[in-house]
Amino acid sequence: TPEPQLSYTFRHNITQEVAYRTLLERQRTDLHFAVAQTLEAQQPDSIERLAHHFSNGDLTQPPVRVGALRYLGEAADRAKRDYANETALSYYDRALTLDPRWGWLKSKVDVLHLMGRREDEESVLTLLDAAPEADPVERALAWGEYYEATSDFAAARDVVVTAQKQAAADPAVQARCLSKLGIIAWREGDYDAAKSAYEEALALVGADPRFVAEEAELSYGLGLVYRERGEYEAARGLFERALEINRGTGNRREEARMLSALGIIAWREKDFPEALHLQTQALEIQKAIGDQSGIGATLYSIAQTESALGDYATAREQLKYAMLIHQSANNKWWNAVVLSELGTLCMYTGNWNQAQNLLLQGMELCKEIGAEIGIAYMLCNLGQVQREKKLLLDAELTLVRGLEMADASGDRLLEALYVGELAMIDFENQNFDSAVKRSMRNVEYHFEQDSAVSVTDDLTRLAIVHQQFGEPNIAIQYAEQAIQILDDCKGEGPDYPHRDYFRCYQVFSANKQMEKAGRLLKTACRILQDKVNKISDEDMRRSFLENVSFNAEIQKEAERYFGHD
């Protein structure tokens, strides 16, 4: 058994500092080098301490300089892997003062990109451009990440295509380039081009274990396309595959992104508890690793879920925080997306003028960056605002224009939203034949998607249309079908379950089935009151009750039917 080694420590840091300052500069540098040599022999894994002592030695001496460069670089890389972002930047800065290696510049760009510090990222990219030995492909792809993150899609596409040409024989680089071209096309709403890029890239990498990281990125991108086209099972399978890969490789940033993507599928399928569970997991990881863009994206998704659950005040705060993050990173695409959701939130609470202003701002940003699909989503919401403001002709023109864009994109969920809104315009214009056709189209779509909770709006619309037609038996059949779904899900899932119950009340009341009608009206009132109770902001609560037409109508009818009890 070896004899234990004695060690000495200072009782107080101040004593150590005073003793250190009494040393001459040469003594200090010699002492640091001596400690570094001892550490290197006895504790070679003490990278950070080795970096400290070598970098404080006499850097004019070759052995000291070599050690400083080695361990500063290794300490920086370790901090980067551990997502100790500020520490990594500090080490890279110290290393770069000794030797402006392009690899360190590129790594610094990666850290700054994660942190959302776009101005600093651009400055370092400019230094990378000036590094003659830098890999031109890596440099181009780094610029592509920057341009895509700042919503300059044309510039991003140009540099990625350049990289693609420069590495035509390298399948990994080709896959990365196609992946970036795919996400650009997806953000612009060109889902066909995105799908083509991702599938071409996946064919290149195949199941080769050397390209597992590329497979994960491509699976995620193709999953986004399937998700927007309503093919949720295919999307879920791809996201889960990417999640498995990223967990296996320890890529926490991508792990969080996959969790958030799966959360959005759960949200679209109206499984709000599961959506929040996945989104909260993603947010915890993103906060731990300092992924600012990821935090902003997940806060947006959480806000959508909170809004669906009726907690509008919390959703608004989440969206405001997300907006600050994306504004600081100069991400116009995300700014537009958040503006759209803020506008939607104002719609839910009856603040129609503010909703219209926010939607128009979002559309202007989308026009600026060429994101047509964003315009298509906002036109759908704008049409709803115009309908609520009784501008029926404007609403119809807006919705028809948006439906054409949705059809062209292949976004089936968006198509269904438009068809439902146009059916409402038809109903208000007493164009009942068209209202029935459009509502039936949506019923078929939602049942095809196995999303019964999404079909109650269309079923109850069909009920009131057929009642207007003078076909009470058919009206009651549709109302009964909707009631069964609403009762089974306990009102959780449909966008406006109280409105659906109220429409059913109107049908049964018109057919003199007053006992059942009364129960339906009570249920509508109870759900409405539950929603009111979740709104903590007094102004939002008042607007929700007074300015959303069907909420006001439910209250008025309840007072008439039940009196003031």
N, C-alpha and C positions, 0 to 999 in steps of 0.2 A: 504494500500500500504506500503510495507516495506521501511524503511529508506535506502537511497543509502549508500553503503559502501565505505569508503575512501580507496584509494590505493596510493602507492608512488613508483616512479620509479627514477632511476639514469638518469641524463641528458646525461652522457657519459659512455660508456662501460669501459673506462680506470678507471674512478672513482670507478665503481662497483668492478673492478678487484683488485684495490689497497685496498679498504675496505675489500674485501674478504680475501686477503692475510694477513691482520692484525689480523685476527682471529686465535686462537689456533686450532690445529687439532681437539680436542674434541669439541670445540665450533662449528666448521664447521659441523662435523658429526651430532651433536645434532640439529643444525639448519636445515640441510637437512631432518632429520627425522621429525622434527616438521612441515616443509613445506609439506612433503609427507603426513603426517596424515591429514593436513588441506585440501590438494588437494583431497585426497581420499574421504573425507566427502563431499566436495563441488563440485568437478569436476572429478567424477570418470572415465569419458571418456578421460581425459588428459593422455593417456597411456604413451606417450613419456616423458612427464614431470615427471610423477610418477616414471618411470624407472630411469630417471636421479637422482632424489632426493633420492629414496630408495637405489640405487646402490652406492651413495656417502655418505650414512650414515655409522654407525658403524656396519659392517657386522658380527661382533662377537655376536651381540645381535639377538636372534631368531626372534623377530618381524620384524626387519630391513631386515634380510636375506630372510625371507619368502616373504616380499614385493618386494625385489629386484629380486628374482627368478621369481615371478609371472609377474611383469610388464616388465622385460627384455624379457621374453618369449613372452608376448602378443605384445610388441612393435616389436619384430623380426617377429612374424607371420603376423602382420598388414603390415609391410614393404614388406614382401614377397608377400602377396596378392596384394599389390599395385605396385609390380614389382620395388620397390625402392631397387635394389639388393645390392648395396654396403652398404646401411643403414642396411638392413636385416643381412648381414654378420657381420657387426660391433656389432649389438645387440646379435646375436647368439654367437659370440666370447666372449663377456662379460659374457653372461649367462653361457657358458660352463666352464669358469674359476671358477665359483662357484659350478657348478654341471654338470658333463659330461653326461647329459641325452641322451639316444639314439635317442629319437624323435627329439631333436635339432640337433644332428649330421646328422640325415636323412634329415631334412629340409635344413641344410647347403649344403648337397650333391645336393639337388634339385636346389638350387640357383646357385651353381657352374656349374651344368650341363647346366642350361639355358644360363649361361654366356660363355660356351665353355672353361672353365678353367680346362682342363682335368688332369693336374698334381696335382693341388690342390684337385680336385674331388677324384682322386685315393688316396691321402693321408688321406682324411677324411673318405673314405670308409674303409681304413685300420683300423682307429680308431673305426669305427662302428663294424668291425669284432671283435675287442677286448672288446666290450661292452657286458657283459654276459647276460644282460636282453633284448638285442635287439631282435625284432621279426625276426626269421630266414627267413621267407618268404619275408618280406619287404627288408631285407638285400640282399637276393638273387636277387630280382627284381631290386634293385638299381645297383648291379653289372651288371645285364643284360643290363640295360640302358647304363652303361659305356662301356661295351664291344661292344655293337652294335654300339655306337657312334664312337668307335675307330676301327671299321671294323674287330674286332676279333669275327667272327660269330660263330666259333666252341665253344669258351669259353662262349659266350652269350647263346647259345643253352643249354649248359651243366647246367649253373646256373638256367636258367628258368625251365628246366625239373626238377631240384631238388626242386624248389619252388612249382612246380605243384604237385609233389608227397607229399610234406609236408602239402598241404592244399587241399587234394582231395575232401573234403566235402563242400568246400566254393565256390559257383558259381562265386562270384565276382573275387576271386583270380584266379580261373580257366580261366575265361574270359580274365583277364589281361595277364596270361601266354600264352594263345593261341594267343592273339593279338601280343605279342612279337615274338612268334614263326612264326606267319604269316608274320611280316615285315622282319624277317631274311630270310625266304624263298623267299619273294619277291625280296629282294636285291640280292639274289643269282640267281634269274631268274627262280625259281621253282614255277611257278604260280599255278599249280595244288595243291601243298602242301599248299601254302598260302591261296588259296580259301577254301580248306578243313578246315584249322585252323579257319578262320574267320567265316565260316558258322556254325561250331560246337559251337563256342563261342556265336554267336548270338542266337542259339537255347537254350543255357543255360540261358541267361539273359532275353530273350523274350522281352516283353514290360513292364517289371517290373520297375516302376519309381525309385526304389532304385538303379537301375543299369544304370541310364541314361548316366552317364559319360562313362561307359564301352561301352554302345551302340554307342555313338559318335565315340569312338576310333575304334571300330570294323567296323562301317559304312565307316569310312575313309579308313581303310585297304582293305576292300572288294572293295571299289570304285577304289583303285589303281589297283587291279587285272583286273577289268572290263575295266578300261581305257587302260591298256597295251594290252588288247585283242580287242581293237577297239569298245567296246560296250559303246559308249559315253553317251547315254541317261541313261542307268542303272547307270553308274559311277556318272553322274551329280546328279541324284536323291539321291544317297547315300551321296555325298559330301554336298548337300544342307540340307539334314536331319542333318548331323553332324554339319553344320554351325548353324542351328537353335538351336540345343541343346547347343552348346558352347556359343552362344550369350546369351541364357537364363541363363546359369550358370555363366556367366562372365569370362569364360576361354579365355582370349585374345590371349594367345599363340596358342591355337588350332583354334580359330576363324581365325587368320592370316593364319594358315596352310591350312584351308579349302578354303580360298579365293585364295591362291596360286594354290591349286590343281584345282580349277575351272578355273583359268587362263590358266593352261596348256591345259585343254580341249578346251578352246577357241582358243588357239594357234594352236592346232592340227586341229581344224576345220577351220583354216585360218581367224578367226575373230580377227585380230591383235589389233584393237582399244579396243575391250572388254578385250582381254588378258592383255594389258597394264593397263587398268583401274583396273582390279582385282588385278594384281600383285603389282601395286603401293599402293593400299589400304593395302595389306598384308605387304609390306615393311614398311609403316608408322607405323603400329602397332608393328612390330618386332623391329624397332629402338626405339620406345617409351618404350618397356618393356625390352630391352637389350637382345633379343634372338639372339645370335650370329650365331648359326647354321641355324636358320630360315632366318636370313639376307643373309647368304651365299647362301642358297638354292634359295631364291627368286631373288637375283641378277643374278644367273645363268639363271633362267627362263626369267627374263627381257632381259638378253643378247640374248637369243634365239629369242625373239620377235623383238628386235632391229635389229638383224641380218637379220631376215626375211623381215624387212622393208628396208633393205639395208644400215643401219647406222652401218657399220662394225667397225669403229674406236671407237664409243661409246660402242658397244658390247664387244670389246676387253678390254676396261678399266673396264667394269663391271665384266668380267670374271677374270681379274687379281686380283681385289679386293676380289672376291669370293674365289679365290685360296688361298690368304693370310689368310682368315678366317678359311678355312678348314685345311690348313697346321698347323696353330697355335693350332687347336683342335685335330690334329693327326687323322683326318677322311680320311682314305685312299680311301674309297668308293667314297666319294665326290671329293677327289682329282682326281681320275680316270675319273669321270664324267666331271669335268671341263677341264681336259686335252683333253678329246675327243671333247668337244665343241670348244676349242681353235684350235684343229686340223681341225675341220669342217670349222671354220672361215678362216683358212689359205687356205683351199680348195676353198672356195667361191672367194677368192682374188688371186688365182693362185700361191700361195707359196707352191708348191707341196712337196719340200724336208722338209720344216719345218712341214708341215702337217703330213708327214709320221713319222717324229721323235716324234711328240707329240702323235700320235696315238699308236706308239709302246711303249712309256712310259706308257700310260694309260693301255694298254693291260698287261704290266708287273705287274702293281699294281693290276689289276683284277685277274690275275693268283695267285698273292700272297695271296689275301683274299678270293679266291674261288667264285668270282662274274662272272659266265659264261655269263650272259645276257649282261654284260658290254663288254665282249670280242666280243660277237655276233654283237653288234652295231658298235664297232670299226672296225671289219673286213669288214663290209659293206662300211665304209668310206675308209678303206685302199684299197679295191678293186677299188673304184673310182679313187683314186690317181694313182694306178698302170695302170689303163686304160688310164688316161690322159698322163701318161709317156710312153704310147705305149707298156707296158709290158702286152700284152693281155693274154698270157698263165698264167702268175702269177696272173693276175686279175681274170681270170675265176676260177682258183683253190681256190683262197681266197674267192670268192663269193659263190662257191658251198659249201665250208666248212661252211661258215657263215649261208647259207640258211638252212642247216641241223640243226644247233643250233636254228635258229629262229622257224623252224617247230616244234622242240621238245618243245620249250617254250610256243607255242601257241600265240606268239606275232604277230598278223595278220598285223599290220602296218609295222613291221620290215620285215615280209615275202614279203610284197608288194614292199618295197624298194629294196630288193634283186632281186626280179623277174624283176623289171624295169632295174636294172643295168645289169643283165644277158642278158636281151633283147638287150641292147646296145652292149654288147660283141658279141652277135649273129649277129647283124646288121653289125658290123665292120668286122666280119669274113665271111660275106655274107651267113650266115646260116639263110635265110629269113623265112623258115617255123617255126623254133623255135622262132624267134623274134616275129612273128605274134601270136603264141600260148601264149607266155609269156605276151605280151602286152594285148591280149584279157582277160587273167586271171586277170590282174590288172584293166582293164576297168570294168569288172563285180564287182570286189571288191569295187572300189571307188563309183560306182553308188549304190551298196548295202548300202554303208555307207552314201549315200546322200551327197557326197563330190565331186561335179562336178569340182571344181577348182583344185582338185588333179589329174584329169584324163587327162588334156591337154597334158602332156608329153607323155602318152601312145597313145593318139589319133594321135598326130602329128608324133610319131614314126611309127604307122601303116600307116599313109599317105605316108611317104617317103619310107617305105618298099614296099608298093603296087606299088608305082611309079617305083621302081627298078624292081619289078616283071613284069612290062609292063601292069599294070592294072590301067590306069590313072583315069577311072571313079570312081573306088573304092577309089583311093588315094584322089580325089577331095572331095568325100563324107566325108571322115574322116577329111580332112582339114577344110571343111565348118563347121562340127560339133565342132571342136576345136575353130574355129574363133568365132562362136556364143558364146561359153562359155567365151572366152577371152574378147570379146567386152562387154558382159553383166557385167563382174566383173571389167572391165576397167584395166585389167592386175594385179589387186590386189588379191593375194592369191596363184596363181601358183608359184612354186619355180623359174622357169626361163621363164617368159612370153615372153621375147625378143627372146629366143631360139625357143619357140613354134611358134611365128609369123614368124620367119626366116625360119623354116621348111615349113610352109605353103607357104611362098614366093617361096621356091624352087620348090614346087609342081606346083604352078600356072605358074611360069616362065617356067618350063619344058613343060607345056602344052600350051605355047604361049599366055596365058591370061595376057598380060604384064601390062595393066592398073591396074588390081587388084593386080598383083604381086608387082608393084611399091608401091601401098598404103601399102601393108603388110611389105615391106622392110622399108618404112619410119616409120611405127609404131614400128618395131623392133629397129630401130636406135634411135627413140625418147625415148623408154623405157630404152635402154642401156645408153643413155646420162643422163636420170633422175637418174639412179643408180649411174653413175659416179659422178654426182653432189652431191650425199649424202655422198660420201667418202671424209672425210676431210684430211686424211693422204695421202700425195703426193705419197709415195712409194707404199702404198696399192692400190691407184688409178691406178698407172702405171702398177703394176702387174696384176690387175684386167683386164685391157684392153689388155695387151700383152700376158699374160700367160694362161688365160682361153681360151681354143681353140675356142669355139663358139663365144666368144666376139671378138676375133681377126678376125674370119671368117666373122662376120657381118660387121665389119669395112672395111675389104678388099673388100667385095662384094659391099658395098655402094659406095666406091670410084670408083669402076669399073662402076657401074650402073649409078650413078649420076654425076660422075666426081668429081671435087674438090669444088663444090658449097656448 
